[in-house]
Amino acid sequence: MSLKHTSEQKLIEVKDLIVHYDKIQALRGISIDIPQGAFIALIGANGAGKSTTLKAISGLIRPTSGSISFQGQRIDKLPPHKITELGITHIPEGRRLFSKMSVLDNLKMGRYTKKNGKRAAEVMERALRYFPVLKERMKQRAGTLSGGEQQMLAIARGLMAEPKVILLDEPSLGLSPILTVEIGRIIRDINKEGTTIVLAEQNARLALKLSHEAYVFETGLISLQGKTEDLAHNEEIIKAYLSA
């Protein structure tokens, strides 16, 4: 099962991507098309290559071969801060907050690539609209927040860069079912307002519920891809990821 997009539709194009960690091959020639405004899910077991794909797109690791393009421009040799400046924000697994800094200072750090500070207050207000609980925590150290609040802060900090694309890695990790549903709803709302989302998520049920299209990873390869409503009824997917 596969989906094809014309070049005009592609915001990000990953083509024949191979990535190694030393002698270990993590990605084995994968190709992904990400259209403008899409919500794309990358699902699969831990170690299948989902996080590696996001890190390659955001410049945190260099591919061995293949190419990554954003709006028609090759970015696979650019440093991470240049990729962020283009409009790609990576919210990594584990949140990676500045734990000793306040919530407010963490949010401010999200705009480090923006030269024009005049919009900062407006952008922050938009980010906090999604996560009103953070308004009550602005002076609190990020490391003292609950797990759910830390995930909210990580996403809000990412929004401060006004990204065209958010690469979101395992946002449900360690969260209660109620918080997982809430975070999922907010991510979907962010996408509905025009931001392209690429979600790497072991919780396949959540990922398929939120996304428009999905790629299934197995040991560095893409085994299936297609519209999520089709994949949700695929016998292989049901048996491997949805039967529990």
C-alpha positions as CSV (number, residue, x, y, z in Angstrom):
1,M,0.0,0.0,0.0
2,S,1.5,3.4,-0.9
3,L,0.7,7.0,-1.5
4,K,2.1,9.2,-4.1
5,H,2.2,13.0,-4.0
6,T,3.2,15.4,-6.7
7,S,6.3,17.5,-6.3
8,E,4.1,20.6,-5.8
9,Q,2.5,19.0,-2.7
10,K,5.7,18.0,-1.0
11,L,6.9,20.1,1.9
12,I,9.5,17.5,3.0
13,E,10.9,14.8,0.8
14,V,13.0,12.0,2.3
15,K,14.6,9.9,-0.5
16,D,16.5,6.6,-0.2
17,L,17.8,7.6,3.3
18,I,20.4,5.4,4.9
19,V,21.7,6.2,8.4
20,H,24.4,4.4,10.4
21,Y,25.3,4.6,14.1
22,D,29.0,3.6,13.8
23,K,28.8,0.2,12.1
24,I,25.1,-0.3,12.9
25,Q,22.7,0.5,10.1
26,A,19.6,2.2,11.5
27,L,17.8,3.2,8.3
28,R,18.0,1.1,5.2
29,G,17.0,3.3,2.3
30,I,13.6,4.8,3.4
31,S,11.6,7.3,1.4
32,I,8.8,9.5,2.8
33,D,6.8,12.4,1.3
34,I,5.3,14.9,3.7
35,P,2.8,17.3,2.1
36,Q,2.0,20.8,3.4
37,G,-0.5,20.7,6.3
38,A,-0.4,16.9,6.7
39,F,-0.4,14.9,9.9
40,I,2.0,12.0,9.3
41,A,2.6,9.2,11.8
42,L,5.6,7.0,12.0
43,I,4.7,3.9,13.9
44,G,6.7,0.8,14.9
45,A,8.5,-0.9,17.7
46,N,11.3,0.7,19.8
47,G,14.4,0.8,17.7
48,A,12.6,0.5,14.3
49,G,14.0,3.8,13.0
50,K,11.3,6.3,13.8
51,S,13.4,8.6,16.1
52,T,16.4,8.3,13.7
53,T,14.2,9.6,10.9
54,L,13.2,12.6,12.9
55,K,16.8,13.3,13.9
56,A,18.0,13.1,10.3
57,I,15.4,15.5,9.2
58,S,16.2,18.0,12.0
59,G,20.0,17.7,11.4
60,L,20.9,16.0,14.7
61,I,22.5,13.1,12.8
62,R,24.0,13.1,9.3
63,P,22.7,10.5,6.8
64,T,25.2,8.0,5.3
65,S,23.5,8.5,1.9
66,G,20.2,9.6,0.4
67,S,18.6,13.1,0.5
68,I,16.3,15.2,2.6
69,S,14.6,18.3,1.0
70,F,12.4,21.0,2.5
71,Q,10.4,23.1,0.1
72,G,12.6,21.9,-2.7
73,Q,15.9,22.8,-0.9
74,R,18.4,20.1,0.2
75,I,18.8,20.3,4.0
76,D,20.6,17.0,4.8
77,K,24.0,18.8,5.1
78,L,22.7,21.8,7.1
79,P,23.4,22.2,10.8
80,P,20.4,21.9,13.1
81,H,20.0,25.6,13.9
82,K,19.8,26.4,10.1
83,I,17.1,23.8,9.7
84,T,15.2,25.3,12.6
85,E,15.5,28.7,11.0
86,L,13.9,27.3,7.9
87,G,10.8,26.3,9.9
88,I,11.3,22.8,11.2
89,T,11.1,22.3,15.0
90,H,12.0,19.0,16.6
91,I,10.4,18.1,20.0
92,P,12.5,15.1,21.1
93,E,11.6,12.1,23.2
94,G,12.0,12.8,26.9
95,R,11.1,16.5,26.5
96,R,14.7,17.8,27.0
97,L,13.7,20.9,28.9
98,F,16.1,23.2,30.8
99,S,15.0,21.7,34.1
100,K,16.6,24.4,36.3
101,M,15.2,27.3,34.3
102,S,11.7,28.6,34.7
103,V,8.7,27.8,32.5
104,L,8.9,31.4,31.1
105,D,12.7,31.1,30.3
106,N,12.1,27.8,28.6
107,L,9.5,29.4,26.4
108,K,11.8,32.3,25.6
109,M,14.5,29.8,24.6
110,G,12.1,28.5,21.9
111,R,12.7,31.8,20.0
112,Y,16.5,31.7,19.9
113,T,16.5,31.5,16.1
114,K,14.2,34.5,15.7
115,K,15.9,37.8,15.1
116,N,12.6,39.8,15.4
117,G,11.5,39.8,19.1
118,K,8.5,42.0,18.5
119,R,6.2,39.1,17.9
120,A,7.3,37.1,21.0
121,A,4.5,38.1,23.3
122,E,1.9,37.4,20.6
123,V,3.4,34.0,19.8
124,M,3.7,33.1,23.5
125,E,0.0,34.0,24.0
126,R,-0.9,31.6,21.2
127,A,1.2,28.8,22.6
128,L,-0.3,29.3,26.1
129,R,-3.8,29.2,24.6
130,Y,-3.2,25.5,23.9
131,F,-1.8,25.0,27.4
132,P,-3.5,27.4,29.9
133,V,-2.1,25.5,32.9
134,L,1.4,26.8,32.1
135,K,0.2,30.4,32.7
136,E,0.0,29.4,36.4
137,R,3.5,28.0,36.3
138,M,5.5,30.7,34.6
139,K,7.9,31.3,37.5
140,Q,8.2,27.6,38.4
141,R,11.3,25.6,37.5
142,A,10.6,23.3,34.6
143,G,12.0,20.3,36.4
144,T,9.4,20.5,39.1
145,L,6.5,20.2,36.7
146,S,4.5,17.0,36.4
147,G,5.2,14.7,33.4
148,G,2.2,15.9,31.6
149,E,3.0,19.6,32.2
150,Q,6.6,19.0,31.0
151,Q,5.3,17.6,27.8
152,M,3.0,20.6,27.4
153,L,5.9,22.9,28.0
154,A,8.1,21.0,25.4
155,I,5.4,21.5,22.8
156,A,4.7,25.1,23.7
157,R,8.4,25.9,23.5
158,G,8.5,24.3,20.1
159,L,5.6,26.6,19.0
160,M,7.6,29.6,20.0
161,A,9.7,29.2,16.9
162,E,6.5,29.5,14.7
163,P,7.4,26.3,12.8
164,K,6.0,25.2,9.5
165,V,6.7,21.6,10.6
166,I,6.8,20.0,14.0
167,L,8.7,16.7,14.4
168,L,7.2,15.2,17.6
169,D,8.9,12.2,19.2
170,E,6.9,9.9,21.6
171,P,4.8,12.6,23.2
172,S,2.6,10.0,25.1
173,L,5.6,8.4,26.8
174,G,5.1,8.1,30.5
175,L,1.7,9.9,30.5
176,S,-1.6,8.6,31.9
177,P,-4.3,7.6,29.4
178,I,-6.3,10.8,30.3
179,L,-3.3,13.0,29.6
180,T,-2.4,11.1,26.5
181,V,-5.9,11.8,25.1
182,E,-5.6,15.5,26.0
183,I,-2.1,16.0,24.5
184,G,-3.3,14.2,21.4
185,R,-6.3,16.5,21.0
186,I,-4.1,19.6,21.3
187,I,-1.6,18.2,18.7
188,R,-4.5,17.6,16.3
189,D,-5.7,21.2,17.0
190,I,-2.3,22.6,16.2
191,N,-2.3,20.7,12.9
192,K,-5.9,21.9,12.1
193,E,-4.6,25.4,12.4
194,G,-2.1,24.8,9.6
195,T,1.1,23.4,11.1
196,T,2.4,20.2,9.5
197,I,3.0,17.4,12.1
198,V,5.3,14.4,11.9
199,L,4.6,12.1,14.9
200,A,6.9,9.2,15.9
201,E,4.9,7.1,18.3
202,Q,4.9,3.6,19.7
203,N,1.3,4.0,20.7
204,A,-0.1,3.0,17.3
205,R,-3.7,3.3,18.3
206,L,-3.1,6.9,19.3
207,A,-1.0,7.7,16.2
208,L,-3.6,6.2,13.8
209,K,-6.4,8.0,15.5
210,L,-4.7,11.4,15.1
211,S,-2.9,11.3,11.7
212,H,-4.0,11.4,8.1
213,E,-1.3,9.0,6.8
214,A,1.2,6.6,8.4
215,Y,4.4,4.8,7.7
216,V,5.1,1.5,9.5
217,F,8.7,1.0,10.4
218,E,10.4,-2.4,10.9
219,T,14.1,-2.7,11.5
220,G,15.0,0.4,9.5
221,L,12.7,-0.3,6.7
222,I,9.1,0.9,5.8
223,S,7.0,-2.2,5.6
224,L,3.6,-0.4,5.0
225,Q,2.4,3.1,4.2
226,G,-1.0,4.6,3.5
227,K,-4.0,6.5,4.7
228,T,-4.6,5.8,8.4
229,E,-8.2,4.8,8.0
230,D,-7.0,2.0,5.6
231,L,-4.1,0.9,7.9
232,A,-6.4,0.8,10.9
233,H,-8.3,-2.0,9.2
234,N,-5.2,-3.8,7.9
235,E,-4.9,-7.3,9.4
236,E,-1.2,-7.1,9.8
237,I,-1.5,-3.8,11.7
238,I,-4.3,-5.0,13.9
239,K,-2.4,-8.2,14.8
240,A,0.9,-6.4,15.5
241,Y,-0.2,-3.1,17.1
242,L,-3.9,-3.0,17.9
243,S,-5.0,-6.3,19.3
244,A,-3.9,-5.7,22.9
